[in-house]
Amino acid sequence: MATWDERMKPRLAKAPKSLHLLTYWRIHSPFSKKTASCDGYEIDAGLELRLQYSADDIIQSELFRGEDAREVMDAYAAALRQELLDNGFTDVSLQ
């Protein structure tokens, strides 16, 4: 049995996986006057799509799992882009 000190000793946790895969598109908001990007990440739980102003300022995220996760994430990104364009947002070309 572990001693009190052994049980209370902090354990190092592995940093969560967050590997940037791609940027789908960038879009300018007529409301906030900011430019947001739609990025795909590989995380521990699967694939994640983030609509974000920056890595620290995430507007929305969606998680995708399963064998077709990448295809579903691609389709979701395209549908989200079209919805934002239909609501007055402006596409910003990637450089």
Secondary structure, DSSP 8 states (H G I E B T S, - for coil): ---HHHHHS--------EEEEEEEEEEE-TTT--EEEEEEEEETTEEEEEEEEETTEEEEEEEE-STTHHHHHHHHHHHHHHHHHHTT-EEE---
